[in-house]
Amino acid sequence: MRMQQEVESAFFSMRAGAASCAVVLAAGLVLAGCGGAGGQTAKMTSFSATESAANKAELFSLPAEQMSHIQVVTVAQVSLARTLRLTGAVDYNGFKTTPVITQAGGPVSRIVVAPGEHVTAGQPMLYVASPDYSQLRSAYIKARDASQLAEKFYQRAQDLYTHKAIAQADLEQAESNRNQAQADFTSSADAIRILGIPDPESIVSQPPSPELPLLAPVAGEVVERLCSPGQLLQSGATQCFTLSDMSTVWILANVYQNDLAFVHVGDDVTIDNEAYPGVIRGKIQYLAPALDPTTRTLQARIESANPGERLKRQMYVTVEVRAGVIAKALVVPDSAILRDAQNMPYVYIQTGANQFARRAVTLGDNQGGKTQILTGVQAGDHVVGDGSLFLQFQNSLQG
């Protein structure tokens, strides 16, 4: 009895200022000084790691004078908010992300922006030495001059026909020539606009050059550069950059099959990551129509604000979804949950005035210092809350 009192004294004197492993070491040192206590010391320092399966199910008693060291609580039924914790990854906002594709073929002569830069709509991003542009420029100037000349011939033919100097057929021919020239001119102008030049007339006054700028179609951040100087670009096929508005991002979260009934479009979520403190809020916008055959999960798309552009593409995050309420949930304090050598959870059940037994349990949601118990206990059972570590210690001594 004296030996046990010394152990207990050592346990509580160090509990407030040291971790549980230091308590065990102190207890082992006390017993090491007592003759014939070598086997007992091994049991104390190992706790449940060396307990047999039989010991786990056995009842054990706690001396009456030590009952004040533990708190016994009653398992209660409460309404518990259901919280789902999902894993996910960050991706660009697909509605605000634009591939920049060249409309003119040729080698890249200059690149004037770099990843990470913010560009405005219409800003040059690179220059292409394009024979296509040279041909289209030449065709535009010819079509422009031909259209202007055909218009003059038509005006002259109208005047001559008014004075009966030419036949009506000559007037109609002049009108047809004018219409064809105007059609060719319009087609050439459209071809120039497709290259990204909003005002085709501007190329007439500029010095002839094979270089054509690739203009940013929208404002945004350059998140990818997919070409290099000298690279040969194919008209309408080669993607050179990716632009994205990083003020918002998508979170692609994985929902397990047994949680699908609790997740809905429009649910508010909180997003956490290990890189930065605090959480970011978002909303579920879309649920995929089919499960991933490899992971057996459903992808949920969440749009989230990105303050300071902290969330980066492919960054792993944790998503918490408030998914309704669990009615009549059995809960115990977090302090009541212990783990065995196989990391399986259990609690101590009070079976008598000072008798206790271990009970394996299955855990559910955890919030506000309370843990839901799915199996292993019933409403009205008495379990040990605060002091469960002390009870585990005493159980190891009696084992």
ZAKE-217186 format. One record per residue (C-alpha): residue in three letters; residue number from 1; x negated, y, z. Coordinates in Angstrom, 1 decimal. Each point is the difference from the previous one (the first is absolute). Last residue first. Layout:
<rs>
+------+-----+--------+--------+--------+
: rest :  nr :   east :  north :     up :
+------+-----+--------+--------+--------+
:  ALA : NUM :      X :      Y :      Z :
...
+------+-----+--------+--------+--------+
</rs>
This chain:
<rs>
+------+-----+--------+--------+--------+
: rest :  nr :   east :  north :     up :
+------+-----+--------+--------+--------+
:  GLY : 399 :    3.0 :   -5.6 :  -14.3 :
:  GLN : 398 :    0.7 :    1.9 :    3.2 :
:  LEU : 397 :   -2.8 :    2.5 :   -0.7 :
:  SER : 396 :    1.2 :    0.4 :   -3.7 :
:  ASN : 395 :    3.5 :    0.8 :    1.2 :
:  GLN : 394 :   -1.3 :    2.6 :    2.3 :
:  PHE : 393 :   -1.7 :    1.8 :   -2.9 :
:  GLN : 392 :    3.1 :   -0.3 :   -2.2 :
:  LEU : 391 :    2.0 :    1.5 :    2.9 :
:  PHE : 390 :   -2.4 :    2.9 :    0.2 :
:  LEU : 389 :    0.3 :    0.5 :   -3.8 :
:  SER : 388 :    3.8 :    0.0 :    0.4 :
:  GLY : 387 :   -0.2 :    2.7 :    2.6 :
:  ASP : 386 :    2.4 :    2.4 :   -1.7 :
:  GLY : 385 :    2.7 :   -2.1 :   -1.7 :
:  VAL : 384 :    0.8 :   -3.4 :    1.5 :
:  VAL : 383 :    3.1 :   -1.6 :   -1.4 :
:  HIS : 382 :    3.5 :   -0.6 :    1.5 :
:  ASP : 381 :    2.5 :   -1.5 :   -2.4 :
:  GLY : 380 :    3.3 :    1.8 :   -0.2 :
:  ALA : 379 :    0.3 :    0.0 :   -3.8 :
:  GLN : 378 :   -1.9 :   -3.0 :   -1.4 :
:  VAL : 377 :   -3.6 :   -0.7 :   -0.6 :
:  GLY : 376 :   -2.1 :   -2.1 :   -2.4 :
:  THR : 375 :    1.1 :    1.4 :   -3.4 :
:  LEU : 374 :    0.4 :    3.4 :   -1.7 :
:  ILE : 373 :   -1.5 :    2.1 :    2.7 :
:  GLN : 372 :    0.0 :    3.8 :   -0.7 :
:  THR : 371 :   -2.9 :    2.0 :    1.4 :
:  LYS : 370 :    0.5 :    3.2 :    2.0 :
:  GLY : 369 :   -2.5 :    2.8 :    0.6 :
:  GLY : 368 :    1.9 :    2.4 :   -2.2 :
:  GLN : 367 :   -0.1 :   -2.4 :   -3.0 :
:  ASN : 366 :   -0.7 :   -3.6 :   -0.9 :
:  ASP : 365 :    2.0 :   -2.1 :   -2.4 :
:  GLY : 364 :    0.1 :   -3.8 :    0.3 :
:  LEU : 363 :   -2.1 :   -2.4 :    2.0 :
:  THR : 362 :    0.4 :   -3.8 :    0.3 :
:  VAL : 361 :   -0.5 :   -1.4 :    3.5 :
:  ALA : 360 :   -1.9 :   -2.7 :    1.9 :
:  ARG : 359 :    1.0 :   -0.2 :    3.7 :
:  ARG : 358 :   -2.5 :   -0.3 :    2.8 :
:  ALA : 357 :    1.4 :   -0.9 :    3.4 :
:  PHE : 356 :    0.5 :    1.8 :    3.3 :
:  GLN : 355 :    0.9 :   -0.7 :    3.6 :
:  ASN : 354 :    0.2 :    2.6 :    2.8 :
:  ALA : 353 :    3.7 :    0.2 :    0.6 :
:  GLY : 352 :    0.7 :   -2.5 :   -2.8 :
:  THR : 351 :   -0.2 :   -0.4 :   -3.7 :
:  GLN : 350 :   -1.6 :    3.3 :   -0.9 :
:  ILE : 349 :   -1.0 :   -0.1 :   -3.7 :
:  TYR : 348 :   -3.5 :    0.9 :   -1.1 :
:  VAL : 347 :   -0.3 :    1.1 :   -3.6 :
:  TYR : 346 :   -1.5 :   -1.4 :   -3.2 :
:  PRO : 345 :   -1.6 :    1.1 :   -3.3 :
:  MET : 344 :   -2.2 :   -2.3 :   -2.1 :
:  ASN : 343 :   -3.5 :    1.3 :   -0.5 :
:  GLN : 342 :   -1.4 :   -3.5 :   -0.2 :
:  ALA : 341 :   -1.8 :    0.5 :    3.3 :
:  ASP : 340 :    3.3 :    1.2 :    1.6 :
:  ARG : 339 :    1.5 :    3.5 :   -0.3 :
:  LEU : 338 :    2.0 :    2.0 :    2.6 :
:  ILE : 337 :    3.2 :    2.1 :   -0.4 :
:  ALA : 336 :    1.4 :    1.3 :    3.3 :
:  SER : 335 :   -1.8 :    3.3 :   -0.3 :
:  ASP : 334 :    2.0 :    0.9 :   -3.2 :
:  PRO : 333 :    3.1 :    0.1 :    2.2 :
:  VAL : 332 :    2.7 :   -2.5 :   -0.9 :
:  VAL : 331 :    2.8 :    0.2 :   -2.6 :
:  LEU : 330 :    2.9 :   -2.3 :   -1.2 :
:  ALA : 329 :    1.8 :    1.8 :   -2.8 :
:  LYS : 328 :    3.7 :    0.3 :    0.3 :
:  ALA : 327 :    0.5 :    1.9 :   -3.2 :
:  ILE : 326 :   -3.0 :    0.6 :   -2.2 :
:  VAL : 325 :    0.4 :    3.5 :   -1.6 :
:  GLY : 324 :   -0.6 :    1.3 :   -3.5 :
:  ALA : 323 :   -3.1 :   -0.3 :   -2.1 :
:  ARG : 322 :   -2.3 :    2.9 :    1.0 :
:  VAL : 321 :   -2.8 :   -0.7 :   -2.4 :
:  GLU : 320 :   -3.7 :    0.3 :    1.0 :
:  VAL : 319 :   -2.6 :    0.0 :   -2.8 :
:  THR : 318 :   -3.6 :   -0.9 :    0.5 :
:  VAL : 317 :   -2.5 :    1.3 :   -2.5 :
:  TYR : 316 :   -2.8 :   -1.2 :   -2.3 :
:  MET : 315 :   -1.6 :    2.5 :   -2.3 :
:  GLN : 314 :    0.3 :   -1.1 :   -3.6 :
:  ARG : 313 :    0.4 :    3.7 :   -1.2 :
:  LYS : 312 :   -1.0 :    2.5 :    2.6 :
:  LEU : 311 :    2.2 :    1.5 :    2.8 :
:  ARG : 310 :   -1.7 :    3.0 :    1.5 :
:  GLU : 309 :    1.2 :    2.4 :   -2.8 :
:  GLY : 308 :    0.1 :    2.8 :    2.7 :
:  PRO : 307 :    3.6 :   -0.9 :    0.7 :
:  ASN : 306 :    1.1 :   -2.9 :   -2.2 :
:  ALA : 305 :    3.8 :   -0.1 :    0.0 :
:  SER : 304 :    1.4 :   -3.5 :   -0.4 :
:  GLU : 303 :    2.0 :   -1.9 :   -2.6 :
:  ILE : 302 :    0.6 :   -3.6 :    1.0 :
:  ARG : 301 :    0.3 :   -2.9 :   -2.4 :
:  ALA : 300 :    0.9 :   -3.3 :    1.5 :
:  GLN : 299 :   -1.5 :   -3.2 :   -1.5 :
:  LEU : 298 :    1.6 :   -3.3 :    0.9 :
:  THR : 297 :   -2.2 :   -2.7 :    1.5 :
:  ARG : 296 :   -0.6 :   -3.6 :   -0.9 :
:  THR : 295 :   -3.7 :    0.7 :   -0.2 :
:  THR : 294 :   -0.7 :   -1.9 :   -3.2 :
:  PRO : 293 :    3.5 :    0.0 :   -1.7 :
:  ASP : 292 :    0.4 :    3.8 :    0.7 :
:  LEU : 291 :    3.7 :    0.3 :    0.8 :
:  ALA : 290 :    2.5 :    1.4 :   -2.5 :
:  PRO : 289 :    2.2 :    3.2 :   -0.5 :
:  ALA : 288 :   -2.6 :    2.3 :    1.6 :
:  LEU : 287 :    1.4 :    2.4 :    2.6 :
:  TYR : 286 :   -0.1 :    3.7 :   -0.7 :
:  GLN : 285 :    0.0 :    3.4 :    1.8 :
:  ILE : 284 :   -1.0 :   -0.9 :    3.6 :
:  LYS : 283 :   -0.6 :    3.3 :    1.8 :
:  GLY : 282 :   -3.1 :    1.6 :    1.4 :
:  ARG : 281 :   -1.6 :    1.2 :    3.2 :
:  ILE : 280 :   -3.7 :    0.4 :    0.7 :
:  VAL : 279 :   -1.6 :   -1.2 :    3.3 :
:  GLY : 278 :   -2.8 :    1.4 :    2.2 :
:  PRO : 277 :   -3.7 :   -0.6 :    0.0 :
:  TYR : 276 :   -1.9 :   -0.6 :   -3.3 :
:  ALA : 275 :   -1.9 :   -3.0 :   -1.5 :
:  GLU : 274 :    1.9 :   -2.8 :    1.7 :
:  ASN : 273 :    3.2 :    0.6 :   -1.7 :
:  ASP : 272 :    3.6 :    0.7 :    1.1 :
:  ILE : 271 :    3.2 :    0.5 :   -2.0 :
:  THR : 270 :    3.4 :    0.6 :    1.6 :
:  VAL : 269 :    3.2 :   -1.0 :   -1.7 :
:  ASP : 268 :    3.4 :    1.4 :   -0.8 :
:  ASP : 267 :    2.4 :   -2.4 :   -1.7 :
:  GLY : 266 :    1.5 :    1.3 :   -3.3 :
:  VAL : 265 :   -0.1 :   -3.3 :   -1.9 :
:  HIS : 264 :    0.6 :   -2.8 :    2.5 :
:  VAL : 263 :   -2.0 :   -2.4 :    2.2 :
:  PHE : 262 :    1.7 :   -2.1 :    2.7 :
:  ALA : 261 :    1.3 :   -2.8 :   -2.3 :
:  LEU : 260 :   -3.5 :   -0.4 :   -1.6 :
:  ASP : 259 :   -1.7 :   -0.9 :    3.3 :
:  ASN : 258 :    0.0 :   -3.8 :   -0.5 :
:  GLN : 257 :   -1.5 :    0.4 :   -3.5 :
:  TYR : 256 :   -3.0 :    2.0 :    1.1 :
:  VAL : 255 :   -0.2 :    3.7 :   -1.1 :
:  ASN : 254 :   -3.2 :    1.2 :   -1.5 :
:  ALA : 253 :   -0.6 :    3.8 :   -0.2 :
:  LEU : 252 :   -1.0 :    2.0 :   -3.0 :
:  ILE : 251 :   -0.6 :    3.6 :    1.3 :
:  TRP : 250 :    0.4 :    2.6 :   -2.7 :
:  VAL : 249 :   -1.7 :    3.3 :    0.1 :
:  THR : 248 :    0.9 :    3.7 :    0.4 :
:  SER : 247 :   -2.2 :    3.1 :   -0.1 :
:  MET : 246 :   -2.3 :   -2.0 :   -2.2 :
:  ASP : 245 :    1.4 :    1.3 :   -3.3 :
:  SER : 244 :   -1.7 :   -2.4 :   -2.4 :
:  LEU : 243 :   -2.0 :    0.3 :   -3.1 :
:  THR : 242 :   -1.7 :   -3.0 :   -1.7 :
:  PHE : 241 :   -2.7 :    0.6 :   -2.5 :
:  CYS : 240 :   -1.3 :   -1.1 :   -3.5 :
:  GLN : 239 :    2.6 :   -2.5 :   -1.2 :
:  THR : 238 :   -0.8 :   -1.2 :   -3.5 :
:  ALA : 237 :    2.9 :   -0.9 :   -2.2 :
:  GLY : 236 :    1.6 :    3.0 :   -1.7 :
:  SER : 235 :   -3.1 :    0.7 :   -2.2 :
:  GLN : 234 :   -2.8 :   -2.4 :    0.9 :
:  LEU : 233 :   -2.9 :    1.5 :    1.9 :
:  LEU : 232 :   -3.7 :   -0.8 :   -0.7 :
:  GLN : 231 :   -2.0 :    0.5 :    3.2 :
:  GLY : 230 :   -2.8 :    2.6 :   -0.4 :
:  PRO : 229 :    0.6 :    1.5 :    3.4 :
:  SER : 228 :    1.8 :   -2.5 :    2.3 :
:  CYS : 227 :    3.7 :   -1.1 :    0.4 :
:  LEU : 226 :    2.3 :   -1.3 :    2.8 :
:  ARG : 225 :   -0.1 :    2.9 :    2.5 :
:  GLU : 224 :    2.4 :   -0.7 :    2.8 :
:  VAL : 223 :    1.7 :    2.1 :    2.8 :
:  VAL : 222 :   -0.1 :    3.4 :   -1.8 :
:  GLU : 221 :    2.4 :    1.9 :    2.2 :
:  GLY : 220 :    3.1 :    1.6 :   -1.4 :
:  ALA : 219 :    1.6 :    2.4 :   -2.5 :
:  VAL : 218 :    1.5 :   -1.5 :   -3.1 :
:  PRO : 217 :   -1.0 :   -0.8 :   -3.6 :
:  ALA : 216 :   -3.7 :    0.8 :    0.6 :
:  LEU : 215 :   -1.5 :    1.0 :   -3.3 :
:  LEU : 214 :   -2.4 :   -2.1 :   -2.1 :
:  PRO : 213 :   -2.0 :    2.7 :   -1.8 :
:  LEU : 212 :   -0.8 :   -0.5 :   -3.7 :
:  GLU : 211 :   -3.5 :    0.4 :   -1.4 :
:  PRO : 210 :   -0.4 :   -0.2 :   -3.8 :
:  SER : 209 :   -0.5 :    3.8 :   -0.2 :
:  PRO : 208 :    1.1 :    2.7 :   -2.5 :
:  PRO : 207 :   -0.1 :    3.4 :    1.7 :
:  GLN : 206 :    3.4 :    1.0 :    1.5 :
:  SER : 205 :    2.5 :    2.2 :   -1.9 :
:  VAL : 204 :    1.8 :   -2.9 :   -1.7 :
:  ILE : 203 :    0.0 :   -2.2 :    3.1 :
:  SER : 202 :    2.2 :    2.4 :    1.9 :
:  GLU : 201 :    2.9 :   -0.5 :   -2.5 :
:  PRO : 200 :    0.5 :   -3.5 :    1.4 :
:  ASP : 199 :    1.2 :    1.4 :    3.3 :
:  PRO : 198 :    0.6 :   -2.8 :    2.5 :
:  ILE : 197 :   -3.2 :   -1.8 :   -0.8 :
:  GLY : 196 :    0.2 :   -3.4 :    1.7 :
:  LEU : 195 :   -0.8 :   -2.3 :   -3.0 :
:  ILE : 194 :    3.8 :   -0.4 :   -0.5 :
:  ARG : 193 :    0.2 :    3.7 :   -0.6 :
:  ILE : 192 :   -2.4 :   -0.3 :   -3.0 :
:  ALA : 191 :    2.2 :   -2.7 :   -1.5 :
:  ASP : 190 :    3.1 :    2.1 :    0.5 :
:  ALA : 189 :   -1.7 :    2.9 :   -1.9 :
:  SER : 188 :   -0.8 :   -2.3 :   -2.9 :
:  SER : 187 :    3.6 :   -1.3 :   -0.2 :
:  THR : 186 :    1.3 :    3.6 :    0.1 :
:  PHE : 185 :   -2.3 :    1.0 :   -2.8 :
:  ASP : 184 :    0.9 :   -3.0 :   -2.1 :
:  ALA : 183 :    3.7 :    0.8 :    0.5 :
:  GLN : 182 :   -0.5 :    3.7 :   -0.9 :
:  ALA : 181 :   -1.8 :   -1.0 :   -3.2 :
:  GLN : 180 :    2.8 :   -2.3 :   -1.0 :
:  ASN : 179 :    2.6 :    2.7 :    0.7 :
:  ARG : 178 :   -1.9 :    2.6 :   -2.0 :
:  ASN : 177 :   -0.5 :   -2.3 :   -3.0 :
:  SER : 176 :    3.7 :   -0.8 :    0.0 :
:  GLU : 175 :    0.9 :    3.7 :    0.1 :
:  ALA : 174 :   -2.4 :    0.7 :   -3.0 :
:  GLN : 173 :    1.6 :   -2.9 :   -1.9 :
:  GLU : 172 :    3.5 :    1.4 :    0.7 :
:  LEU : 171 :   -1.1 :    3.4 :   -1.3 :
:  ASP : 170 :   -1.4 :   -1.5 :   -3.2 :
:  ALA : 169 :    3.2 :   -1.9 :   -0.5 :
:  GLN : 168 :    2.0 :    3.2 :    0.3 :
:  ALA : 167 :   -1.8 :    1.4 :   -3.0 :
:  ILE : 166 :   -2.4 :    2.8 :    0.2 :
:  ALA : 165 :    0.0 :    3.8 :   -0.8 :
:  LYS : 164 :    3.7 :    0.4 :    0.9 :
:  HIS : 163 :   -0.8 :    3.0 :    2.2 :
:  THR : 162 :    1.3 :   -1.9 :    3.1 :
:  TYR : 161 :   -1.9 :   -3.1 :   -1.3 :
:  LEU : 160 :   -3.3 :    2.0 :    0.0 :
:  ASP : 159 :    0.6 :    1.2 :    3.5 :
:  GLN : 158 :    0.8 :   -3.5 :    1.3 :
:  ALA : 157 :   -3.0 :   -1.4 :   -1.8 :
:  ARG : 156 :   -2.2 :    2.5 :    1.7 :
:  GLN : 155 :    1.3 :   -1.0 :    3.4 :
:  TYR : 154 :   -0.5 :   -3.7 :   -0.9 :
:  PHE : 153 :   -3.6 :    0.7 :   -1.1 :
:  LYS : 152 :   -0.7 :    1.8 :    3.2 :
:  GLU : 151 :    1.4 :   -2.8 :    2.1 :
:  ALA : 150 :   -2.1 :   -2.5 :   -2.0 :
:  LEU : 149 :   -3.1 :    2.0 :    0.8 :
:  GLN : 148 :    0.6 :    0.0 :    3.7 :
:  SER : 147 :    0.8 :   -3.7 :    0.1 :
:  ALA : 146 :   -3.2 :   -0.8 :   -2.0 :
:  ASP : 145 :   -2.1 :    2.1 :    2.4 :
:  ARG : 144 :    1.4 :   -1.7 :    3.0 :
:  ALA : 143 :   -0.3 :   -3.5 :   -1.6 :
:  LYS : 142 :   -3.6 :    0.6 :   -0.8 :
:  ILE : 141 :   -0.8 :    1.3 :    3.5 :
:  TYR : 140 :    1.8 :   -3.0 :    1.6 :
:  ALA : 139 :   -1.7 :   -2.5 :   -2.3 :
:  SER : 138 :   -3.4 :    1.4 :    1.0 :
:  ARG : 137 :    0.8 :   -0.1 :    3.7 :
:  LEU : 136 :    1.3 :   -3.6 :   -0.4 :
:  GLN : 135 :   -3.1 :   -1.1 :   -1.7 :
:  SER : 134 :   -2.3 :    1.6 :    2.6 :
:  TYR : 133 :    2.1 :   -1.4 :    2.8 :
:  ASP : 132 :   -0.2 :   -3.5 :   -1.4 :
:  PRO : 131 :   -3.8 :    0.4 :   -0.3 :
:  SER : 130 :   -0.1 :    0.5 :    3.8 :
:  ALA : 129 :   -2.9 :    1.0 :    2.1 :
:  VAL : 128 :    2.0 :   -0.3 :    3.2 :
:  TYR : 127 :   -0.2 :    2.4 :    2.9 :
:  LEU : 126 :    0.9 :   -0.7 :    3.6 :
:  MET : 125 :    2.4 :    1.1 :    2.7 :
:  PRO : 124 :    1.3 :    3.3 :   -1.4 :
:  GLN : 123 :    2.7 :    1.6 :    2.2 :
:  GLY : 122 :    3.5 :    0.0 :   -1.5 :
:  ALA : 121 :    1.8 :   -0.9 :    3.3 :
:  THR : 120 :   -2.3 :    0.8 :    2.9 :
:  VAL : 119 :   -2.8 :   -2.1 :    1.3 :
:  HIS : 118 :   -1.0 :   -1.1 :    3.5 :
:  GLU : 117 :   -3.4 :   -1.6 :    0.3 :
:  GLY : 116 :   -0.6 :   -3.3 :    1.8 :
:  PRO : 115 :   -1.3 :   -1.9 :   -3.0 :
:  ALA : 114 :   -2.0 :    2.3 :   -2.3 :
:  VAL : 113 :    0.9 :    2.6 :   -2.6 :
:  VAL : 112 :   -1.9 :    1.4 :   -3.1 :
:  ILE : 111 :   -0.8 :   -3.1 :   -2.0 :
:  ARG : 110 :   -1.8 :    0.8 :   -3.3 :
:  SER : 109 :   -0.5 :   -1.5 :   -3.5 :
:  VAL : 108 :    2.2 :   -3.0 :    0.3 :
:  PRO : 107 :   -0.1 :   -2.0 :   -3.3 :
:  GLY : 106 :    3.0 :    0.0 :   -2.3 :
:  GLY : 105 :    3.7 :   -0.5 :   -0.2 :
:  ALA : 104 :    2.6 :    2.6 :    0.8 :
:  GLN : 103 :    3.1 :   -0.4 :    2.2 :
:  THR : 102 :   -1.9 :   -0.8 :    3.2 :
:  ILE : 101 :    1.8 :   -1.6 :    2.8 :
:  VAL : 100 :    0.3 :    1.6 :    3.5 :
:  PRO :  99 :    1.9 :   -2.4 :    2.2 :
:  THR :  98 :    2.5 :    1.7 :    2.3 :
:  THR :  97 :    0.8 :   -0.5 :    3.7 :
:  LYS :  96 :    2.9 :    1.8 :    1.6 :
:  PHE :  95 :    2.8 :   -2.6 :   -0.4 :
:  GLY :  94 :   -2.5 :   -2.8 :    0.7 :
:  ASN :  93 :   -1.0 :    1.5 :    3.3 :
:  TYR :  92 :   -3.5 :   -1.4 :    0.3 :
:  ASP :  91 :   -0.4 :   -3.1 :    2.2 :
:  VAL :  90 :   -0.5 :   -0.6 :    3.7 :
:  ALA :  89 :    0.1 :   -3.6 :    1.4 :
:  GLY :  88 :    2.4 :   -1.9 :    2.3 :
:  THR :  87 :    0.4 :   -2.1 :    3.1 :
:  LEU :  86 :    3.4 :   -0.1 :    1.7 :
:  ARG :  85 :    1.0 :    0.4 :    3.6 :
:  LEU :  84 :    3.7 :   -0.4 :    0.5 :
:  THR :  83 :    1.6 :    1.7 :    2.9 :
:  ARG :  82 :    3.4 :   -1.1 :    1.4 :
:  ALA :  81 :    1.4 :    2.4 :    2.6 :
:  LEU :  80 :    0.8 :   -2.1 :    3.1 :
:  SER :  79 :    3.4 :   -0.2 :    1.6 :
:  VAL :  78 :   -0.6 :   -1.7 :    3.4 :
:  GLN :  77 :    0.3 :   -3.4 :    1.6 :
:  ALA :  76 :   -2.0 :   -0.4 :    3.2 :
:  VAL :  75 :   -2.7 :   -2.4 :    1.3 :
:  THR :  74 :   -0.3 :    0.8 :    3.7 :
:  VAL :  73 :   -3.2 :    1.4 :    1.3 :
:  VAL :  72 :   -2.4 :   -1.4 :    2.6 :
:  GLN :  71 :   -2.9 :    2.3 :    1.0 :
:  ILE :  70 :   -3.2 :   -1.5 :    1.3 :
:  HIS :  69 :   -2.5 :    0.9 :    2.8 :
:  SER :  68 :    2.7 :    0.1 :    2.7 :
:  MET :  67 :    0.4 :   -3.8 :   -0.4 :
:  GLN :  66 :   -3.5 :   -0.5 :    1.4 :
:  GLU :  65 :    1.1 :   -0.3 :    3.7 :
:  ALA :  64 :    2.5 :   -2.7 :   -1.0 :
:  PRO :  63 :   -2.7 :   -2.2 :   -1.5 :
:  LEU :  62 :    0.6 :   -0.7 :   -3.7 :
:  SER :  61 :    1.3 :   -3.4 :   -1.1 :
:  PHE :  60 :   -0.6 :   -2.0 :   -3.1 :
:  LEU :  59 :    2.2 :   -1.8 :   -2.4 :
:  GLU :  58 :   -1.6 :   -2.1 :   -2.8 :
:  ALA :  57 :    0.6 :    0.7 :   -3.7 :
:  LYS :  56 :   -3.4 :    1.6 :   -0.8 :
:  ASN :  55 :   -1.8 :   -2.4 :    2.3 :
:  ALA :  54 :    1.1 :   -3.0 :   -2.2 :
:  ALA :  53 :   -1.3 :    1.6 :   -3.1 :
:  SER :  52 :   -3.5 :    0.4 :    1.6 :
:  GLU :  51 :   -1.4 :    3.2 :    1.1 :
:  THR :  50 :   -3.5 :    0.8 :   -1.2 :
:  ALA :  49 :    0.8 :    3.3 :   -1.8 :
:  SER :  48 :    2.7 :    0.8 :    2.5 :
:  PHE :  47 :   -2.4 :    1.7 :    2.4 :
:  SER :  46 :   -3.6 :   -0.7 :   -1.0 :
:  THR :  45 :   -1.8 :    1.6 :    2.9 :
:  MET :  44 :    2.3 :   -1.5 :    2.6 :
:  LYS :  43 :   -0.2 :   -3.5 :   -1.3 :
:  ALA :  42 :   -3.8 :    0.0 :   -0.1 :
:  THR :  41 :   -0.1 :    1.4 :    3.5 :
:  GLN :  40 :    2.1 :   -2.8 :    1.4 :
:  GLY :  39 :   -2.4 :   -2.6 :   -1.4 :
:  GLY :  38 :   -3.0 :    1.7 :    1.7 :
:  ALA :  37 :    1.7 :    0.5 :    3.4 :
:  GLY :  36 :   -2.0 :   -2.5 :    2.1 :
:  GLY :  35 :   -1.8 :    2.6 :    2.2 :
:  CYS :  34 :    1.3 :    3.5 :   -0.2 :
:  GLY :  33 :   -2.3 :    2.7 :   -1.6 :
:  ALA :  32 :    1.1 :   -0.9 :   -3.5 :
:  LEU :  31 :    3.6 :    0.6 :    1.1 :
:  VAL :  30 :   -0.7 :    3.7 :    0.5 :
:  LEU :  29 :   -1.9 :    0.2 :   -3.3 :
:  GLY :  28 :    2.8 :   -1.6 :   -1.9 :
:  ALA :  27 :    2.5 :    2.5 :    1.4 :
:  ALA :  26 :   -2.2 :    2.8 :   -1.1 :
:  LEU :  25 :   -0.3 :   -1.4 :   -3.5 :
:  VAL :  24 :    3.8 :   -0.4 :   -0.2 :
:  VAL :  23 :    0.5 :    3.5 :    1.0 :
:  ALA :  22 :   -2.5 :    1.2 :   -2.6 :
:  CYS :  21 :    2.0 :   -1.8 :   -2.7 :
:  SER :  20 :    3.1 :    1.7 :    1.2 :
:  ALA :  19 :   -1.4 :    3.4 :   -0.9 :
:  ALA :  18 :   -1.3 :    2.3 :    2.7 :
:  GLY :  17 :    1.0 :    2.9 :    2.2 :
:  ALA :  16 :    3.4 :   -0.8 :    1.4 :
:  ARG :  15 :   -0.4 :   -3.8 :    0.0 :
:  MET :  14 :   -3.3 :    0.0 :    1.9 :
:  SER :  13 :    1.3 :    0.1 :    3.6 :
:  PHE :  12 :    3.0 :   -2.1 :   -1.0 :
:  PHE :  11 :   -1.9 :   -3.0 :   -1.2 :
:  ALA :  10 :   -2.7 :    0.1 :    2.6 :
:  SER :   9 :    2.6 :    0.0 :    2.8 :
:  GLU :   8 :    1.8 :   -2.9 :   -1.6 :
:  VAL :   7 :   -3.2 :   -2.0 :   -0.3 :
:  GLU :   6 :   -0.9 :    0.7 :    3.6 :
:  GLN :   5 :    3.5 :   -1.1 :    1.0 :
:  GLN :   4 :   -0.4 :   -3.2 :   -1.9 :
:  MET :   3 :   -3.3 :   -0.8 :    1.8 :
:  ARG :   2 :    1.6 :    0.7 :    3.3 :
:  MET :   1 :    2.8 :   -2.4 :   -0.8 :
+------+-----+--------+--------+--------+
</rs>
